[in-house]
Amino acid sequence: MMTRRARIIKLLEEGDYSPSELTLVLGLRGRGAKKTILEDLRTIQRTVKREGKTLMIRPAECRKCGFVFKPEIKVPGRCPRCKSEWIEEPRFRIGPR
């Protein structure tokens, strides 16, 4: 049986996912599910780097004004430009370095 992080790595090698999509695919529920996924992604970033791969991040973006956030492993809550909470989550994928 694969660990949760191994399953995430396998999924990210096959396609790109947002943290919310990963929680659904992995069947995680509850308040801390997205936080757990973000912690796993930080660890996975170091793991795949040792293997000669990279965790690619498509940054979060405001759906209202189009503001693009820094490519980070976090989900912003509000746009600094227009203060909208209508934020497209960042997407992650594992690819070659």
CYANA upper distance limits for C-alpha pairs under 8 A (distance plus 0.5 A):
  2 MET  CA      6 ALA  CA      6.40
  2 MET  CA      7 ARG  CA      6.71
  3 THR  CA      7 ARG  CA      6.74
  4 ARG  CA      8 ILE  CA      6.76
  4 ARG  CA     26 LEU  CA      8.27
  5 ARG  CA      9 ILE  CA      6.67
  5 ARG  CA     40 ASP  CA      6.80
  5 ARG  CA     44 ILE  CA      7.56
  6 ALA  CA     10 LYS  CA      6.73
  7 ARG  CA     11 LEU  CA      6.71
  8 ILE  CA     12 LEU  CA      6.59
  8 ILE  CA     22 LEU  CA      7.98
  9 ILE  CA     13 GLU  CA      6.64
  9 ILE  CA     44 ILE  CA      7.68
  9 ILE  CA     94 ILE  CA      7.86
 10 LYS  CA     14 GLU  CA      7.04
 11 LEU  CA     15 GLY  CA      6.82
 11 LEU  CA     16 ASP  CA      8.33
 12 LEU  CA     16 ASP  CA      6.18
 12 LEU  CA     17 TYR  CA      7.33
 12 LEU  CA     92 PHE  CA      7.29
 12 LEU  CA     93 ARG  CA      5.14
 12 LEU  CA     94 ILE  CA      5.78
 13 GLU  CA     93 ARG  CA      6.76
 13 GLU  CA     94 ILE  CA      5.44
 13 GLU  CA     95 GLY  CA      7.14
 14 GLU  CA     93 ARG  CA      8.44
 15 GLY  CA     93 ARG  CA      6.60
 16 ASP  CA     91 ARG  CA      6.50
 16 ASP  CA     92 PHE  CA      5.71
 16 ASP  CA     93 ARG  CA      5.08
 16 ASP  CA     94 ILE  CA      8.46
 17 TYR  CA     21 GLU  CA      6.42
 17 TYR  CA     22 LEU  CA      6.83
 17 TYR  CA     91 ARG  CA      5.65
 17 TYR  CA     92 PHE  CA      5.91
 17 TYR  CA     93 ARG  CA      7.32
 18 SER  CA     22 LEU  CA      6.83
 18 SER  CA     89 GLU  CA      6.55
 18 SER  CA     90 PRO  CA      6.32
 18 SER  CA     91 ARG  CA      4.91
 18 SER  CA     92 PHE  CA      6.77
 19 PRO  CA     23 THR  CA      6.84
 19 PRO  CA     34 LYS  CA      6.62
 19 PRO  CA     37 ILE  CA      6.78
 19 PRO  CA     38 LEU  CA      7.43
 19 PRO  CA     89 GLU  CA      7.88
 19 PRO  CA     90 PRO  CA      8.15
 19 PRO  CA     91 ARG  CA      7.88
 20 SER  CA     24 LEU  CA      6.94
 20 SER  CA     34 LYS  CA      6.99
 21 GLU  CA     25 VAL  CA      6.66
 22 LEU  CA     26 LEU  CA      6.46
 22 LEU  CA     37 ILE  CA      7.86
 23 THR  CA     27 GLY  CA      6.38
 23 THR  CA     28 LEU  CA      5.50
 23 THR  CA     29 ARG  CA      7.71
 23 THR  CA     33 ALA  CA      6.90
 23 THR  CA     34 LYS  CA      7.04
 23 THR  CA     37 ILE  CA      7.54
 24 LEU  CA     28 LEU  CA      6.86
 28 LEU  CA     33 ALA  CA      6.22
 29 ARG  CA     33 ALA  CA      6.21
 32 GLY  CA     36 THR  CA      6.53
 33 ALA  CA     37 ILE  CA      6.86
 34 LYS  CA     38 LEU  CA      6.75
 35 LYS  CA     39 GLU  CA      6.75
 36 THR  CA     40 ASP  CA      6.66
 37 ILE  CA     41 LEU  CA      6.63
 38 LEU  CA     42 ARG  CA      6.90
 38 LEU  CA     73 ILE  CA      6.87
 38 LEU  CA     74 LYS  CA      7.08
 39 GLU  CA     43 THR  CA      7.03
 40 ASP  CA     44 ILE  CA      6.50
 41 LEU  CA     45 GLN  CA      6.50
 41 LEU  CA     73 ILE  CA      7.61
 42 ARG  CA     46 ARG  CA      7.37
 42 ARG  CA     73 ILE  CA      7.33
 43 THR  CA     47 THR  CA      6.81
 44 ILE  CA     48 VAL  CA      6.50
 44 ILE  CA     55 LEU  CA      8.30
 45 GLN  CA     49 LYS  CA      6.74
 45 GLN  CA     54 THR  CA      7.35
 45 GLN  CA     55 LEU  CA      5.98
 46 ARG  CA     50 ARG  CA      7.07
 47 THR  CA     51 GLU  CA      7.26
 48 VAL  CA     52 GLY  CA      6.93
 48 VAL  CA     53 LYS  CA      5.64
 48 VAL  CA     54 THR  CA      6.47
 48 VAL  CA     55 LEU  CA      7.60
 48 VAL  CA     94 ILE  CA      8.38
 49 LYS  CA     53 LYS  CA      5.67
 49 LYS  CA     54 THR  CA      6.05
 49 LYS  CA     55 LEU  CA      8.30
 52 GLY  CA     96 PRO  CA      7.52
 52 GLY  CA     97 ARG  CA      6.64
 53 LYS  CA     94 ILE  CA      7.36
 53 LYS  CA     95 GLY  CA      6.28
 53 LYS  CA     96 PRO  CA      5.11
 53 LYS  CA     97 ARG  CA      5.27
 54 THR  CA     94 ILE  CA      6.18
 54 THR  CA     95 GLY  CA      6.05
 54 THR  CA     96 PRO  CA      6.45
 54 THR  CA     97 ARG  CA      5.71
 55 LEU  CA     92 PHE  CA      7.20
 55 LEU  CA     93 ARG  CA      6.30
 55 LEU  CA     94 ILE  CA      5.11
 55 LEU  CA     95 GLY  CA      7.08
 56 MET  CA     92 PHE  CA      6.19
 56 MET  CA     93 ARG  CA      5.70
 56 MET  CA     94 ILE  CA      6.34
 56 MET  CA     95 GLY  CA      7.29
 57 ILE  CA     71 PRO  CA      6.26
 57 ILE  CA     72 GLU  CA      7.63
 57 ILE  CA     73 ILE  CA      8.31
 57 ILE  CA     90 PRO  CA      7.21
 57 ILE  CA     91 ARG  CA      6.29
 57 ILE  CA     92 PHE  CA      5.30
 57 ILE  CA     93 ARG  CA      7.21
 58 ARG  CA     71 PRO  CA      6.86
 58 ARG  CA     90 PRO  CA      5.99
 58 ARG  CA     91 ARG  CA      5.54
 58 ARG  CA     92 PHE  CA      6.88
 59 PRO  CA     68 VAL  CA      7.09
 59 PRO  CA     69 PHE  CA      6.25
 59 PRO  CA     70 LYS  CA      6.53
 59 PRO  CA     71 PRO  CA      4.89
 59 PRO  CA     72 GLU  CA      7.32
 59 PRO  CA     89 GLU  CA      8.00
 59 PRO  CA     90 PRO  CA      5.14
 59 PRO  CA     91 ARG  CA      7.25
 60 ALA  CA     68 VAL  CA      6.64
 60 ALA  CA     69 PHE  CA      5.92
 60 ALA  CA     70 LYS  CA      8.04
 60 ALA  CA     71 PRO  CA      7.74
 60 ALA  CA     75 VAL  CA      7.64
 60 ALA  CA     76 PRO  CA      7.90
 60 ALA  CA     87 ILE  CA      7.32
 60 ALA  CA     88 GLU  CA      5.97
 60 ALA  CA     89 GLU  CA      5.32
 60 ALA  CA     90 PRO  CA      4.61
 60 ALA  CA     91 ARG  CA      8.02
 61 GLU  CA     66 GLY  CA      6.54
 61 GLU  CA     67 PHE  CA      6.11
 61 GLU  CA     68 VAL  CA      5.02
 61 GLU  CA     69 PHE  CA      6.48
 61 GLU  CA     87 ILE  CA      6.29
 61 GLU  CA     88 GLU  CA      5.65
 61 GLU  CA     89 GLU  CA      7.47
 61 GLU  CA     90 PRO  CA      7.96
 62 CYS  CA     66 GLY  CA      5.40
 62 CYS  CA     67 PHE  CA      5.64
 62 CYS  CA     68 VAL  CA      7.09
 62 CYS  CA     79 CYS  CA      6.69
 62 CYS  CA     84 SER  CA      7.86
 62 CYS  CA     85 GLU  CA      8.33
 62 CYS  CA     86 TRP  CA      6.64
 62 CYS  CA     87 ILE  CA      5.05
 62 CYS  CA     88 GLU  CA      6.57
 63 ARG  CA     67 PHE  CA      8.44
 63 ARG  CA     86 TRP  CA      6.20
 63 ARG  CA     87 ILE  CA      6.15
 63 ARG  CA     88 GLU  CA      6.76
 64 LYS  CA     82 CYS  CA      8.36
 64 LYS  CA     84 SER  CA      7.34
 64 LYS  CA     86 TRP  CA      7.12
 65 CYS  CA     81 ARG  CA      8.35
 65 CYS  CA     82 CYS  CA      7.29
 67 PHE  CA     79 CYS  CA      7.75
 67 PHE  CA     81 ARG  CA      7.59
 71 PRO  CA     90 PRO  CA      8.12
 72 GLU  CA     90 PRO  CA      8.47
 73 ILE  CA     90 PRO  CA      8.27
 74 LYS  CA     90 PRO  CA      8.19
 75 VAL  CA     89 GLU  CA      6.49
 75 VAL  CA     90 PRO  CA      7.32
 76 PRO  CA     87 ILE  CA      7.80
 76 PRO  CA     89 GLU  CA      8.28
 77 GLY  CA     85 GLU  CA      6.41
 77 GLY  CA     87 ILE  CA      7.68
 78 ARG  CA     83 LYS  CA      6.03
 78 ARG  CA     84 SER  CA      6.08
 78 ARG  CA     85 GLU  CA      5.01
 78 ARG  CA     86 TRP  CA      7.94
 78 ARG  CA     87 ILE  CA      7.56
 79 CYS  CA     83 LYS  CA      5.13
 79 CYS  CA     84 SER  CA      5.80
 79 CYS  CA     85 GLU  CA      6.87
 79 CYS  CA     86 TRP  CA      8.49
 79 CYS  CA     87 ILE  CA      7.81
